[in-house]
Amino acid sequence: MLVAVLLPKVLDRLPERPVMLLGGVIMALSLYLGWLGPSFAGLVGLWLLLGAGASMVMTLQGACSSVRARRRIVQRYLLPNSRCHTVAG
């Protein structure tokens, strides 16, 4: 939950893709470490780490519906002279 609350401030500085990839790496690493068979306290820590990674990946999916995210995508992938036609349409 803490990651989901702090993520919008992080996304103001960083693009979405590296944050999502980092979340996926954190999830994969925590699953691998859980496979090694830690103690119960270690599993609780890995559970928190897995939740943080999942929040990094899934919160961004919900953020793509925001106006700010759509504007950023349009500005990134369209040519400057075709932007007014996209906004008008």
C-alpha positions in Angstrom: 0.0 0.0 0.0 2.9 2.3 0.8 4.3 1.7 -2.7 1.0 2.5 -4.3 0.7 5.8 -2.4 4.3 6.9 -3.2 4.3 5.8 -6.8 2.7 8.9 -8.4 5.6 11.1 -7.0 8.1 8.6 -8.4 6.4 8.6 -11.8 6.8 12.4 -12.0 10.5 11.8 -12.2 10.8 8.5 -14.0 9.1 6.9 -17.0 6.6 4.1 -16.5 8.4 1.2 -18.2 11.5 1.1 -15.9 9.3 1.2 -12.8 7.2 -1.7 -14.1 10.2 -3.7 -15.0 11.7 -3.1 -11.5 8.5 -4.3 -10.0 8.6 -7.5 -12.1 12.2 -8.1 -11.1 11.4 -7.6 -7.4 8.5 -10.1 -7.8 10.6 -12.7 -9.5 13.4 -12.3 -7.0 11.1 -12.7 -4.0 9.5 -15.8 -5.6 13.0 -17.3 -6.1 14.1 -16.5 -2.6 10.9 -18.1 -1.3 11.7 -21.3 -3.2 14.9 -21.6 -1.2 12.9 -22.3 1.9 13.5 -19.5 4.4 12.1 -19.4 7.9 8.6 -18.1 8.7 9.9 -14.6 9.4 11.8 -14.6 6.1 8.6 -15.6 4.3 6.7 -12.7 5.9 9.4 -10.4 4.6 9.3 -11.9 1.1 5.5 -11.6 1.2 5.9 -7.9 1.8 8.5 -7.7 -1.0 6.2 -9.5 -3.4 3.4 -7.1 -2.5 5.6 -4.1 -3.2 6.6 -5.5 -6.6 3.0 -6.3 -7.5 2.0 -2.7 -6.5 4.7 -1.3 -8.8 3.3 -3.3 -11.7 -0.4 -3.1 -11.1 -0.8 0.5 -9.9 0.7 1.6 -13.3 -2.0 -0.2 -15.1 -4.7 1.8 -13.3 -2.6 5.0 -13.9 -2.8 4.5 -17.7 -6.5 5.6 -17.5 -5.6 9.0 -16.1 -5.6 12.1 -18.3 -1.9 12.9 -17.4 -0.8 9.4 -18.6 -2.7 9.7 -21.8 -1.3 13.1 -22.5 2.2 11.8 -21.9 1.7 8.9 -24.3 0.3 11.2 -27.0 3.2 13.6 -26.7 5.7 10.8 -26.7 4.6 8.8 -29.8 3.0 11.3 -32.2 4.7 13.8 -34.4 4.4 17.5 -33.3 2.4 18.6 -36.3 -0.2 15.8 -35.9 -1.0 16.4 -32.2 -3.8 19.0 -32.8 -5.7 16.5 -35.1 -5.5 13.8 -32.4 -6.8 16.1 -29.7 -9.5 17.5 -31.9 -10.7 13.9 -32.8 
